[in-house]
């Protein structure tokens, strides 16, 4: 029986990646579990040369917005985090539901929606009634309630205002305008399909760089051409 090789993980150095690591059971059982993961995320990302722009730690999933300098760094970061969480739970590789998934995001059009989605993921997923009350996301950092030294702001966030207060207020307005809810389904589909979100020019460029299709495939059988009729 011939075994099909698994497709290589989606990675394009210097580009923003929305990353999902789903679990088979609860990853975080107490505040110390969340705190340990965040500490390792900050230190390991720096060592692997991966910028962390946002995060959402949910009981059974981890969402990250990352920009890696190279693909080896991204892979090393995610493998290290997965192993450390597994050892902490004493479950080995069985804690996670397969490999992590990712999607490429065009900076100008998709970084802010993705950031808003991660910061409100707990509310969108029904984990918390109010995203602001969920302490395990980057929302507090982006709205000025708490600073995280290892988070790196994306350029579109800096463009929201000339002062920290102006940027935080403008970002809070985006959250209030339901930007996250409107874009969350499309972001989830892109990650599940290992695709890309952006305009046609960006996706064409990314496909050329990677040598693989990034647009979602049409459902159903392909339409027959004249020569097939």
N, C-alpha and C positions, 0 to 999 in steps of 0.2 A: 504494500500500500504506500503510495507516494504522499509524503507530508509536505504541505504548502508552507513556505517560509513566511514568518510573520513580517508584516510591513514595518519598516523602520519608524521609530517615533518621529513625530512632527517636530522639527526644530530648524530655526533660521536665525543664526547669530545676529544680535543687534536689533531684533524685532521683538515687540511685546507679545507675550504668550499668556493666554488664559489657561490655567492648569487646574484639572480636577483629579483628586486622588480619592476614589470611593472606597468605603470599607464594607466588610461583611457583617460587622457588629459594631457596637459603640467603641470608638477609639478613646474618647475622653470620658472618664467616670467621675472625676473630681477636679476642682480648680488647679491643683498641682499638675495634673496631666496637661492641661492647656498651657500653663506657664512654662513647663518643661519644653513643650513643642515650640513655643514662640522663642524661647531662649536659643534653642538649637537652630531654628530657622534663621535668626539674625546672624549667628556666628558662622554657620555653615555656608550661608549664601555669600558672605564676604570672602570666605576661603575659596569658594567655587567661582568667584567672579560673576555672580548673578545679582542683578538689582531686584529688590522686592518693592513693588509699588502699592500693593494692597493684599489683604488676606481675609478669609472668613473660615474660622474653625467651627465646624458643626459636629454634633455628636457622632455622626457616621460618615462624614466627608470633610475633606479639606479643599478649599478653593484658594488659588494664588494668582496674582498678576505679576509676571516676572519678565525681565529682559536679560537674557544670558549673553555673555561675551562669546561663548562657544557652546557647542552641543554637549561636549563632554562634561562641562560644568553643570548644565541643567540636569543631565542624567545623574551625575554624582550627587547633586543636592537632593533630588527626589528619592534616590535609593537610600541615602543616609537617613533622611527623615523617616522613611518607611521602616527601616530596620530599627531605629531607635524607639519609635512608637510601639513596634511589635515586641521588642524586648521588654519595654516597660509594662506591657500588658501580659507578657509571658505566653503569647500566642503564636509566635513565629510568623511565617509568611501567610498563614491562614487568616490574618487580620484584614488583609486588603483584598478587594474584589478586582483582581487582575492588575494590569499595568495602569499607570497614570495616563490620562488623556489631556490633549492640549489643542488649542486653536490659535492661529495667528490673527492679530488685530492691527488694522491700520491706525496709526497714531492720531491723525487729524479727526477721524470720525467715530472711532470706537473705544478709545481709552477711557474717556470720561463715563460713557454708559457702563462699561465693564466695571470700573471702579465703584460707581454707584450701586451696581448689582451686587458686588461682593460685600459692600458695607451694609446692604440691606438683605443679604441672603438669609439670615436667620428669620427675618419676618416673612420674606417671600416663601420660604420653605416651611412655615408654620412652627418653627422651633421656638420663636419668641413673638409675643404679641406686638412688641415695639422694638425695632432694630436698635434704637438708642440705648435700650436697657440691656442689650446683649454685649457683654464685655470682651468677647473673643473675636472681634473684627477690627479693621483699621478705621472704622467710622469715627471714633473718638479723636484720632490723630487728625483726620481731614477736616473735622469741624472745630478743632482747637481746644477740645476738652482735655486732651492728654497727648503728650509728645512721645513719639517713638524714634529713637536716634538712628535706627538702621533702615527705616523706610525711606525710599527715594521718590520724590514727587515726579509725576509725568509732566512733560511740557504743557499739555493742555490745562493742567491744574494751575500751573504758574500763570497762564494767560487769563485766569479768572479775575485777577486783580493785582494792583501794584503793592499791596500790603498784605501781611498775613490775615488781618481781620477781614479785608475785602475778599480775599480768596475763600476764607472759611464761610463767610456769609453767602457768597455766590454758590458755593458747593452745597450748603444747606438748602438753598433755594432749589437746586436741581433735585435733591432728594425729595423735597416737598412736592415737586412737579411730577412725581411718579416716573421719572426717567428710567429708574431701575426696572419697574414692573413692565414697562412697555418694551424693553429690550431683552429682558431675562429669557424668554422662550427661545429667541434667536441665538443668544449666546450659548445656551445649553445645547441646542442642536449642533452648533458649530463645533463645540468641544466633543460631543459624542461621535461626530463624523470625522474628527481630525481635519477640519477645514479651515477656512479663513474668512474674515469679515472685512469688507472694505469696498472701494469702488472697483470697476472693471480693470482699470489700469494697475491698481495695486495687486489684485488677485492674479492678473496675467503675469506680472513681474515675479510674484512669489512662486507661481507654478513653474516659470522658467528657471528660477534659481534651484528649486527642489526637484524638478523633473517628474512631477506627479500632479494629478488633478486635485484641486482644493474646493471646487464648487460642488454642492450637493448633487447627487445623481437623481435623475428623474425616476419615479417609481414605475413599476411595470416593465413589460418587455419592450425593447427598442423598436421603434417604428420601422417597418420594412421599406427599403428603397425600391425604386423602379426595377432595378436589376433582380430583386428578389421576388417580384410578382409574376 
